[in-house]
Amino acid sequence: MSGTEQGKRQVIVIALVTACCLLGDSMLYVVLPIYWQEAGLTSLWEVGGLLSVNRLVRIPMGPLIGRWLQRIEGRAALLIAVSLACVTTFSYGFQGFWLWLAMRSLWGISWTILRIGGLSLIVSASVPENRGEMMGLYNGLYRLGSLGGMLAGAFLATMFDLQTASFLFAACTAPALLLVGCYLPRTFSAGEEVVHTGAGVSSLVWKKGCLLLTLISGFLLTMAYQGVFTSTLSRLFEERPSMPVIGGWLISAAVMSSWFQAVRWGWEPWAAPLCGRLADRCGKKPLSLGAMLAAAGLFAFLCAPVPFSLWLCMLLAVQLTATMLTTLIDTWAAEEASRQPNHMAVMTLYTVLSDAGAAAGPMLAFWVDEHFGLSIVYGGMGVVLLLLALAWIPVAEARPVRHRRSL
């Protein structure tokens, strides 16, 4: 098996492992707000706290986990992460706020290991000529866990109960241990030659404008999409003057929001790899600039009084730019990390900043919405994305150069 084929297989495996681990977490976002009493909760504020605590844990724990990952074999770290995912998913079948709080915090640690480990594996398993495709393949496949968790979780909880759904998803997560043990390498060392010296991250970040801009982009894009757009999508539907009626039933804003979220996760397994392949062939910069400019315009006009059908098309276009920009900026980050002496430290910093952006987005959006209105939220994000696109214009994209590999 050639190095490229082996690397592709490893990326597919880590993506499928991550998808299995995401099943239980994704289920909660649609099930817990409805069946919270089955979990032994006493109020809806506890639901919000449990759904957000894993993200809050990831921000301070990210640097610590990143350093720990540099001292432990990659395969061993992923086995620990999958084990934690199994335990936390199984625990959702029991009751008690404090138990859930502890388990959701453990899930935050598990996800951080999976995310940093997955991105680091892509850096080591890819070359500049196929890094975009590898990143797109990873992003597309692991989101199948989000899609399956949301759809199957809602069905299982409705037909049976939350406990049954949790136990079944924990059983589905367990085989990921075999995938990690049988198909992933012991270490995720970079296979490319490194021409830089020094092991610190902070010193080289400020000296490399492209790396710094990539980190800033990761923060702002997750704030825009995972933070602002995801958390306020139902609010956007609520503010529309007309909502669709199917079979005589008015479709609620929450249902429409979940459908549009599922649409993106449904197309990502083929759309994200396609975007990655286009980036490998045509260059990341033109695609990134085009997607950022399109996203800036779409965000700015999402609150405009346009026909409902046109507005739905705009929402789909926003979701498409989310797929493109997530794949492209992740690829930029992996490309920059591959040129540094400590690629895992760079990916750790990128992951932490992305988590911070995703956490800051909802708080910023709802504060601005409360004081100034939702149109200001989206108009402001449109301006931010436009400025980000302008900042990328002077950046020169390096031409792919083949490097010696040692997989």
N, C-alpha and C positions, 0 to 999 in steps of 0.2 A: 504494500500500500504506500502511495506517494505521500510526502509530507503534507501537501495541500489537502488530499483526501482525508488523511488522518486528522488534520486540524479541523476540517469541516465536520467530521464525525464527532469530535470532542465538543465543538460548539453546539451541535444539535443535542448532544446528551445533556450538557449543562443547562440548555434552554428547557428541555423536557423535565429535568429535575426541578428547576425553578417553578415550572408550571404546576407540577404536582404539589409543591409546597404552598403555592398560592391559593389552592382550592378553598381551604377553610377560611382564610382571611377575606377573600373576595365574597364568599357566601354571606359573611356578617354584614356587609354594607347594604344588602337588600333584605336580609332576614331579621337582623337584630332590631331595627327600628319598628318592626311589626310584632315580633315574638319576644320582646324584651322581658316580659313577665316570666316566660318559661326559663329564662336564664337567672331568675332570682333577683332581678333588678327592681327597684322601687320607683324610679322616675326616669324621664327621658334625658335629663342632663347626664345621667350615668352612661347612657348609650353614647352620647357625644364624646364623653371623656374616654370611654373604652375604644372608640373608633379612632381617636387621635393620639392616644398615649404612645402607641408603637412608633409613630412618626417623631414624637417629641423625644423619645428615648434614643432614636437613631442619631440625632444631631450630636449630643455629647459623647455617645458611645462610638461613633464612627472613627475618630482618630485613634482611640484605644484599640478598637478591633483591627484597624489597619496595621498598627504596630505589631499586634499579636500575630496577624496573618503573615508578617515577614519572618516570624520565628517558628512557624509550624508548617508542616507539609500541607499543600493545598487540598489534597484528597482527604486528609484527616479533618481539616477545618470544615469541609463540605459535609462529611459524615456527621459531624456535630450539629451543623445547621439543619440538616434534614431530620435528625433525631429530635431537635427542639421543635421543628415544625409538626412532626407527628404528635408529640406530647401536647403541644398547645392546641392543635386541632381536636384531639381526643378530649381535652379538658373542656371544650365548649359544650360538651354534653352534660356538664354538671352546673350547679347553681352557686351563686355567691359573687357579689361585686368584687371583693378583695381577691378571690381566686382568679377571676377574670382579669383583674388589673395586673396581677403578677404574670399571668400567661400572655397577655397582650404585650407586656414589656419584654418577655422572653422572645415573642415573635419578632419584635423590633430588632433584637440582637440577631436572630436567625436570618432575617431579611438582609441585614447589613452584611453578614458573612456571604450570603448567596450573591448579593449584588457586586460587592468588591471582588469576590472570587471569580464570578462570571466575567466581569470586565477585564480582569487581569489575565484570565485564560485566553480571551480573545486577542489580547495584545501578544501573547506568546505563541498562539496557534495560527496567526495570520501573517501575511506579508502586505506591504503597501498596495500591491495590485489587487488584492481581494478583501482588504479590511472592511470596506464599506458593505460588501455583500455579507461577510461574516456577522457584522454588527446588526444588519437588517434581519438576517436569519435568526439571530438570538432574540432581538426585540420582538419579532413577529411570533415566534414559537412560544416564548414564555408567557405571552399574554393570553394564550389559549387557556391557561389556568384561571385567569380572571373571567374569561367568557364562560368556561365550564362551571366555575364556582358560583357565578351569579345565576345562571340559568338553571343548572341542576340543583343548586342549593335551595332556590326558591321552590322548585318542584317538590323536592324531598321534604322540606319543612312543611309544605302545605299538605302533602299527601300523608305524611307520618308525623314527625315532630322534630324539634331542633336537636334533640339528643341523637336520634337515628341518623340525621344528616351529618352530624359531627363525627359519629363513629364510622360511618361509611367513608367519609372523606379522609379520615385518619388512616383507614385501611388502604385507600388509594394512594396516599402519600408514602407509605412504607416501602413499596417497591423501588422508590427513588434511591434507597440505600444501596440496592444491588447495582443500579446504573452507575452510581458514583464509584463503588468498589471495583467494578469490572471494566469500565470504559474510560475513566478519567486518569490522567497521569498523577504521579505522586506529588510533583512540584509544578508550579506554573512559572518557571523561569523564562525570561524573554529569550527568544531564539535569534534575535538580531544583534549585530554588533553595536556596541554603544561607543560613541565617540566623545561623549562628555565626561567630565570628571567631577567628583564630589557627590555626596549622598544626600545632601539636604534638599528640601523642597522649596522652602521660603526664599532662598537666595536665587534659585534659578527661575522662579515664577516671575519675579520683578524684572529679570533681565530678558525674558522672552515674551514679547508683546502678544504673540499668537496664543501662547499657552494661557496667559492672563485673560485674554479676551474669551478664550474657550471656557475658562472657569466662570467668568461673569455671565456668559451666554447660558451655561448650564443652570445657574441660579435663576436668571430672568425667565428662561423658557419654562422651567418647571413651575415657577411662580405663575406664569400666564396660563399654562394649560392644566397641570395637575392641581394648582391652587385655585386661581380665579375662575377659569372656565368650568372645571368639574364641579366646584362647590356652588356656583351660581347658575348652572344650566337650568335647574328647575325654576329658579326665579325668573329667568328669561322667558320661559314658557308661561309662567303666571302673568307676566306683564303684557303678553300678546292679547289683542282685542278679540281674537277668535281662536278657538281650539277645535281640533277635529272631533267628529262624532262618528262612531262606528257601531252599526247595529242598534242605533238609538241611544247609545251610551256615550257620554262625554268623556273623552280620554283625559285623565288627569295629567298635571304637569310632571308629577313624579314618575308616572309610567312613561311618558314621552322622553323624559330625561334618561331613564334607564335604557330605553330602546336605542337612543342615539349613542349612548356609551357602548352598548353591545355591538352596534354596527362597526365601530372602529376596531374593536377587538376581533371581530369576525373577518375583516379584510387585512389585518396586519400580517398574518402568516404569509401572504403573497405580496402585499404592497410594500412592506418594509424591506424584504430582500431585493425587490425590484428597484426600489430607491437606492439601496446600497450598491447594486450593480451599476446603475446609472452614474453614481458618484465615482465609482472606480474608473469608468470609461470616460466620462465627460468632465470630471473634476468636482470636488465638493463645493468650491466657492460659488460658481454660478447657480447651482441648485439651492445652496443656502441663502444667497441673496434674493433669488426669486421667491422662495418660500417665505422669507421674512417680510419682504415687501407685500406679498399677497396677504399674509397674516395680519400685517399692520392695517391694511385697508379693510379687511373683513372684521377685525375687532372694532375698529372705529365706527363701522356702520351697522353692527349687529342690533343696536337699539333704534335704528332708523325706521320710520313708518313705511315699510315696503310690504308688498303682497305676501301672504302667508307662505305660499308655495315657493316664492323666490327666497324668502327668509330661511326656509328649511334647506334649500340648496346651499345657502351661505353657511349654515351650521355644518353641513356635510363637508364643505370646503375647508372650514376651520379644522375639522377632525383630520382631513387629509394633510393639511399643513402640519398638524401635530405629529402625525406619523413620519412625515418627511424630516422635520426639524429634530425630532428626537433621535432618529437614526443618524442624521448628518452630524449633529453636535457630539453625540456619543462617539462617532467615528473620528471626528477632530480630536476629541480627548484621547482616544486610544492611539491615534497617530502621534500626538505630542508626547504621550507617556512612553511610547516605544523608543523615543530619542533620548530619554532621560536615564540616568544610571539606576534609578529606583522607580520602576514603572508602577509598582503597587502603591507607593506613597502618593504618586500623582493621582491615580485612580481613586484612592481613598479621599483625598482632598476634593476631587470632582464630585464624588458621591455625597460627601457631607454638605457641600454647597448646594447640590441639587435637592437634597432633603430639606435644607433650610429654606430654599425657595418655595418648595411645595407646602411647607408649614406656614410660611409667611403669607402666601397668596390668599387663603380664606380669611384670615384676620384682617388683612388690608382691604379686601374686597367688601366685606360686610361693614367695616367701619366707614368706608367711603360711601357705600350704598345708603347707609343710615343717615349720613350727614348731607350728602350731595346728590344721591341718586345713582341708579345702575348705569345710566348712560355715561356718567363721568368715569365710572369704573372701566368700562370698555373703551371709551375714548382715550383715557389715560394709558391703558395698556397698548392701544394702537400707536400712540406717540412713542412709548418705550420701545416697541418692536421696530418702529421706523428708525429711531436713533441707533438701535443695535445693528440694524442693517447698514446704516451709514458708517458705523465704526468698523465693519468688516471690509469695506471697499478697498482701503489701502493695503490690506493683508495679502501677501503673496503666497500662493499655494505651491508647496514644493512638489516637484515632479517625482513620481514613483521611481525609486532606485532599488534594484534587487540587492538583497543582503544575504550573507551566509546564514544558514539556519542550522540548528542543532537539536531537532525534536527527538 
